[in-house]
Amino acid sequence: MDNRYTTFGLSRKNPGVWIAAVLLLLAAVCRIAYFAMDGAEGLLFEAFFDSPFASSPSRTSANGWWFFLSVILPVAACLIVAVRLIVNGRDRLYKTGFGMALGTAFFISRIVWLYKFGDEVKSGWHLALCIVLYAAAFVIWDLTANGARIKTKLPAVLVFGIPLAVHLFALDLPRWIKGEPGFFASMPEISVLLMMGALFIASVSLEKITSGDFRPRRGDRPDGRLIRSLDPINGVAIYIMPTRNGAATYFRDSVECTRMEDYIRKKRAEGLDGFGTLHVIAAAYVRVLAQHPACNRFISGQRIYSRGDEIELQMTVKKSLKADAPETIISVYFKPDDTAEDIYRKYSELIAEAKKPALDSNFDALAGVVNAVPGVIKKFLIWLLKTLDYFGKLPRWLMKLSPFHGSVFVTALGSLGIPPVFHHLYDFGNIPAFIAFGARRTVTEVGDDGQPVKRKYIDYTIVTDERICDGYYYASAFKTFRRMLNNPERLDSPPEKVEKDVF
């Protein structure tokens, strides 16, 4: 199917990307050389600052404005777009957007200069039309590069190709053939032609990418992609219930665990020492997320994101069963097609490391550093981390250290001999679900033959953020969870199909 996130890209193997980058660099060189040789395209700002209406006439200020708008803006735009085309052209072409915005600002400032002092722009209507066209060119490129529903590169080709042809053949070549103006005076126009030529070549060279995988787009986070197709009520509900705890729903259930105990004994007999209820619970929830991917969403910055195929489970581990024993938190990463054995091996490796007396988790080290600073600074650091996380700017490596970012937090209370609690969700981070399960309990019930029979049950609770999906979806997911716990042998093989979340 057509990829709806990055419809077009530019591979480094495409010669067009290198030609465009070289032309942009030449355009930057022209602007720098023209300024260094005392070019005169700053008259607009010189005239303004030297006019009797200026609040503080100053040629120094005028030259500063000229340098910024005539040199800094275009040079920065050229360098940023050139680098982004080469580095991010294939998968993240939208990252050229900032450079394109700077270039648009430069072109608008330049057309104002031509209107005031040149002969090319004759009237205010002409000026307004040019500004609208520059803005339209930016929007068309940005929509194409950002994976919008523009399925052809033709608009981008035309919006850069037609102005380039008009400038080159209707305006510049006739004057240059007559020998006017000279090369030095033409350098600003040459730099403009180089920019337009670079963007035209980049547009012509765009490669349409078709893929069943989701691809990055502006607005996505390092740990998730923004979901853009939800009903408006979802966006409103996030503001009505702005915190996870304010939007928490509480679910409690029990599962008869005879088949689970048989399954656990079987796995231990196969050599999986220490295989237990925790691994079954974790494997069952991974299977839920494989078949109900909306449960792997999260909310951050008042927007809904999907983690896609990355499943991150958090868990608190005591290094020994003593009241004063230290705790640490481990993060385990799974894939939707992981089996119970995969879950066991990944969990066991991390738990064994976490329980070593000389070792702490990476989060323990980070928490130790934060805790060592004074309280006022600590409060500022937490505020800064929350702010960065809100806008999706928290570094990915820091998210990997955080126990508050993940798909689900699991706590095993059976070893403590108590029933499961309804654990609150954390308002920091983005974990949307918390699972707790308790110790086995024995209940005497009436069997099918009317005789009393003893059965063992495990109680579990799930606290979820109701804003990420609706109640019907959650009900289906909880039924799948219970079905997996009642039939744990199904966890020995990967799911027949891994479902994908919506766009």
Summary of the structure (lengths in Angstrom):
residues: 503
radius of gyration: 30.8
end to end distance: 12.8
largest distance: 110.0
contacts: 1538
relative contact order: 0.11
helix: 53%
strand: 15%
